[in-house]
């Protein structure tokens, strides 16, 4: 019998990880976390799962580092056969559950979809994703309607050097970047 409760969708669903497989015989699962640090996924006690039959809620009971990965138990599951039904599902939280950031700091999800415009007013495209690299994060800018060309650009996310301004209300990011590059 399923222990996942039917629920309304979160207001703004954000993927924070995935339930990858069963761990042990007592209903624990292995997790892949998108949070930084990876144990940050345990800061969110209420998770949403998007199943073929709709949104369902799940409550974290315990979580811990296990080797180089994470394992967790969730309320209502106490054997490996029960948790098989939730393996392979993404773990979502509601954006309103994210902690507030300092001025000038942004969550990646806030930046995705912003129009990217040079300081001269040339539309380069929209932020399609961000990537973490060793030196700094990188903004991936994909072409959109009205953009300078159809090229994809990788712009270092370095505030005050390449990223000059972010306006979430206007949904745009102003960059110091040569459109020919």
NORHUHU-V186133 format. One record per residue. N is the residue number from 1. PHI is phi as a letter, one per 20 degrees, with the letter a starting at -180 (999 if undefined). OMEGA is omega in whole degrees, -180 to 180 (999 if undefined). NEAR is the number of other ideal C-beta (glycine too) atoms within 8 Angstrom. Layout:
N|PHI|OMEGA|NEAR + N|PHI|OMEGA|NEAR
This chain:
1|999|-178|3 + 2|f|177|4 + 3|d|179|9 + 4|e|-177|12 + 5|e|175|7 + 6|f|-177|7 + 7|b|171|8 + 8|f|180|4 + 9|f|174|7 + 10|f|-177|11 + 11|g|175|7 + 12|c|-175|7 + 13|f|176|12 + 14|c|178|10 + 15|f|178|9 + 16|d|-180|13 + 17|r|-178|12 + 18|b|172|10 + 19|e|-172|14 + 20|e|-177|9 + 21|a|177|7 + 22|f|175|10 + 23|c|178|8 + 24|m|-176|8 + 25|d|-175|5 + 26|d|175|8 + 27|n|176|13 + 28|e|179|11 + 29|c|172|16 + 30|e|-178|13 + 31|c|165|15 + 32|d|-176|9 + 33|d|174|11 + 34|e|-177|7 + 35|e|178|11 + 36|c|4|5 + 37|f|-175|5 + 38|f|178|8 + 39|f|179|10 + 40|g|178|10 + 41|f|-180|15 + 42|f|176|9 + 43|f|-179|5 + 44|d|-175|10 + 45|e|-179|5 + 46|d|-179|10 + 47|d|172|14 + 48|d|175|16 + 49|c|177|15 + 50|e|-177|9 + 51|d|177|9 + 52|g|-180|2 + 53|e|177|5 + 54|p|-179|6 + 55|f|177|12 + 56|c|179|12 + 57|d|-179|11 + 58|b|180|14 + 59|d|179|10 + 60|f|176|13 + 61|e|180|7 + 62|b|175|6 + 63|b|-180|11 + 64|b|172|7 + 65|f|179|6 + 66|c|-175|8 + 67|m|178|4 + 68|e|-178|2 + 69|c|-179|9 + 70|c|173|15 + 71|c|-179|13 + 72|b|168|13 + 73|d|-180|12 + 74|c|-178|15 + 75|g|176|9 + 76|n|180|8 + 77|d|-180|11 + 78|c|171|6 + 79|b|-172|9 + 80|f|179|10 + 81|f|179|5 + 82|f|-174|12 + 83|f|178|15 + 84|g|-177|8 + 85|f|-179|7 + 86|d|178|13 + 87|f|-180|11 + 88|n|-179|6 + 89|e|175|10 + 90|f|177|8 + 91|d|179|15 + 92|d|168|13 + 93|c|175|14 + 94|e|-178|11 + 95|g|180|12 + 96|f|178|6 + 97|e|178|7 + 98|f|177|8 + 99|f|176|3 + 100|f|180|3 + 101|d|174|7 + 102|f|176|4 + 103|g|179|4 + 104|n|176|5 + 105|d|-177|5 + 106|c|168|9 + 107|e|180|8 + 108|g|-178|8 + 109|f|177|7 + 110|f|-176|7 + 111|e|-179|13 + 112|f|-180|10 + 113|n|178|6 + 114|f|172|12 + 115|f|179|10 + 116|d|-174|15 + 117|c|176|12 + 118|f|179|12 + 119|f|176|8 + 120|e|177|4 + 121|n|179|6 + 122|e|178|8 + 123|f|180|11 + 124|e|-178|13 + 125|q|179|14 + 126|c|176|11 + 127|f|179|13 + 128|e|178|9 + 129|a|173|7 + 130|c|-180|12 + 131|c|176|8 + 132|e|175|6 + 133|c|-179|7 + 134|f|-175|2 + 135|e|-179|4 + 136|a|176|7 + 137|f|-179|9 + 138|c|177|12 + 139|e|176|15 + 140|e|-178|12 + 141|d|180|13 + 142|d|180|8 + 143|g|176|8 + 144|b|179|9 + 145|g|178|3 + 146|n|-178|4 + 147|f|-176|11 + 148|g|178|8 + 149|b|-178|6 + 150|d|-176|4 + 151|f|171|6 + 152|e|-179|9 + 153|c|174|11 + 154|d|-177|9 + 155|d|178|12 + 156|g|177|11 + 157|e|179|11 + 158|c|-180|8 + 159|g|179|6 + 160|m|175|5 + 161|d|178|7 + 162|d|178|10 + 163|e|-173|14 + 164|e|-178|8 + 165|b|175|6 + 166|c|179|10 + 167|c|-177|9 + 168|f|179|8 + 169|f|179|4 + 170|e|-180|5 + 171|l|177|8 + 172|b|178|10 + 173|c|178|14 + 174|d|-177|11 + 175|c|172|14 + 176|e|-173|7 + 177|b|179|10 + 178|f|-180|5 + 179|f|180|9 + 180|f|-176|3 + 181|e|999|5
